[in-house]
Amino acid sequence: ANGASRGEPGISVAGFGGRGIIGRLQQPKINKNANGKIVLSILINSEGQVVGEPTIGKGTTISDLSVREAVIAAAKQTRFEKAAGTTGNVSGTITYIIDSNN
């Protein structure tokens, strides 16, 4: 899935006012078989840090709470580029496509 290695999710990112990710998107630590996707709605501040608690969005197909918590924990560690000359928070989504059989 999206060139991810075995057990790592494929990932797509949208929104965030066009700000990119600094470094790599953090990978969730998933210790069980899981297949499907988790869509997170995320808010980031002008410093590029995730603020508040990411929420599970429409299109999510994985209901396992421990997998969802692992994905949320990874997303909260992700850092984005700082806003150029603007303040305030911007929103976006990160979609994790998880295929334990990959």
C-alpha positions as CSV (number, residue, x, y, z in Angstrom):
1,A,0.0,0.0,0.0
2,N,1.6,3.2,-1.2
3,G,5.1,1.7,-1.0
4,A,4.9,1.0,2.7
5,S,6.9,-1.9,4.0
6,R,5.3,-5.0,5.5
7,G,3.0,-4.0,8.3
8,E,3.4,-0.3,7.7
9,P,0.4,1.7,6.5
10,G,0.0,3.5,3.3
11,I,-0.7,7.1,4.1
12,S,-2.4,10.1,2.4
13,V,-2.5,13.7,3.7
14,A,-4.9,16.4,2.7
15,G,-5.5,20.0,3.8
16,F,-3.4,21.7,6.5
17,G,-3.2,24.9,4.4
18,G,-0.7,23.4,2.1
19,R,1.8,22.9,4.8
20,G,4.0,19.8,4.4
21,I,5.2,17.3,7.0
22,I,8.6,17.8,8.5
23,G,10.6,14.5,8.3
24,R,8.5,11.4,8.1
25,L,4.9,10.8,9.1
26,Q,5.1,8.8,12.3
27,Q,4.2,5.2,11.9
28,P,1.7,3.6,14.3
29,K,2.8,0.6,16.4
30,I,0.2,-2.0,15.6
31,N,0.7,-5.4,17.3
32,K,-2.2,-7.3,15.7
33,N,-3.6,-8.1,12.3
34,A,-5.7,-5.2,11.0
35,N,-6.9,-4.4,7.5
36,G,-8.7,-1.3,6.3
37,K,-8.3,2.4,6.8
38,I,-8.5,5.0,9.5
39,V,-9.3,8.6,8.6
40,L,-8.2,11.2,11.1
41,S,-9.3,14.8,11.3
42,I,-6.5,16.8,12.7
43,L,-5.9,20.4,13.8
44,I,-2.4,22.0,13.7
45,N,-1.2,25.3,15.1
46,S,1.0,27.9,13.5
47,E,4.1,26.1,14.9
48,G,3.1,22.9,13.0
49,Q,2.2,20.9,16.1
50,V,-1.0,18.8,16.4
51,V,-3.3,20.4,18.9
52,G,-6.3,18.8,20.6
53,E,-7.3,15.3,20.0
54,P,-7.5,13.9,16.5
55,T,-11.0,12.6,15.7
56,I,-12.0,9.5,13.7
57,G,-13.5,10.7,10.4
58,K,-15.9,9.3,7.8
59,G,-14.5,6.5,5.7
60,T,-12.9,4.7,8.6
61,T,-13.3,0.9,8.3
62,I,-11.3,-0.3,11.3
63,S,-13.3,-0.4,14.6
64,D,-10.6,-2.0,16.8
65,L,-10.0,0.5,19.6
66,S,-6.3,-0.4,20.1
67,V,-5.5,0.0,16.4
68,R,-7.3,3.4,16.4
69,E,-5.4,4.5,19.5
70,A,-2.1,3.5,17.9
71,V,-2.9,5.5,14.8
72,I,-4.0,8.6,16.9
73,A,-0.8,8.4,19.0
74,A,1.4,8.3,15.8
75,A,-0.5,11.2,14.2
76,K,-0.1,13.4,17.3
77,Q,3.7,13.0,17.1
78,T,3.7,14.2,13.5
79,R,5.2,17.7,12.9
80,F,4.2,20.0,10.0
81,E,5.9,23.1,8.5
82,K,5.4,26.3,10.4
83,A,2.9,28.8,9.0
84,A,4.5,31.6,7.0
85,G,3.2,34.9,8.4
86,T,-0.1,33.6,9.6
87,T,-1.5,32.6,13.0
88,G,-4.3,30.4,14.0
89,N,-5.0,26.7,13.5
90,V,-5.6,24.9,10.3
91,S,-7.3,21.5,9.8
92,G,-6.7,18.5,7.5
93,T,-6.9,14.8,7.3
94,I,-4.5,11.9,7.5
95,T,-5.7,8.6,6.1
96,Y,-3.8,5.5,7.2
97,I,-4.4,2.4,5.0
98,I,-3.4,-0.6,7.0
99,D,-2.9,-4.0,5.5
100,S,-1.3,-6.6,7.8
101,N,-1.2,-9.1,5.0
102,N,1.0,-6.9,2.8
